[in-house]
Amino acid sequence: MSKYEEQLSYLQKPNEEEIPEDIQQLFDQHVEKQQEQNGFVNNLFKILPLNALQYKGFLEFKYSLFNEETTYISLADKEMIGLVVSSTNKCSYCLTSHSYVLRGLTKNPGWVDQLTYNYRSAKLTEKQRALCDYAYRVTRYPNEITTKEVDLLREAGFNDHEILEAAYVAGFFNYTNRWVSTIGAVANPG
């Protein structure tokens, strides 16, 4: 029985025979970790093995941003940035999956819904508001970014390590939103 039986996007299903064994083992470990943490496997990770080496690179970059032991901004703040970016880009797949993750992290589904639909209506700390405003501006108006965006984050209390990470995270979600929408990925039910 193939691990990739479901049709979950506009693309063909991955073929296990085309995936190098060592890379498939990495994917299997990632799936086990998702199952353990979330109780399900995000459908996207059943689509991406189609291009195994690119998927491996994607996972490595994702891990570099979302490993709480080696990063500067909290996981909840990163998911909050992701929701603002995904809402601005109208990426329904990413809104579905990342709002689920943030609900689990915060245990506050009403607050997460406010962020998802209009972050300006959510009760936010000064630092959270600065991150959300930054994520919105760099997503909606990338050609208008100046030193002002960095200065506003510094004024809110962020250091340069945190600012660079916020830039990486906002960029990561913009990048992901674009190709996830393009391939027509089907979000997990529920």
Secondary structure as UniProt FT lines:
FT   HELIX           16..18
FT   HELIX           21..38
FT   HELIX           44..47
FT   HELIX           48..51
FT   HELIX           52..66
FT   TURN            68..70
FT   HELIX           75..89
FT   HELIX           92..106
FT   HELIX           109..118
FT   HELIX           119..121
FT   HELIX           126..140
FT   HELIX           142..144
FT   HELIX           147..155
FT   TURN            156..157
FT   HELIX           160..183
//
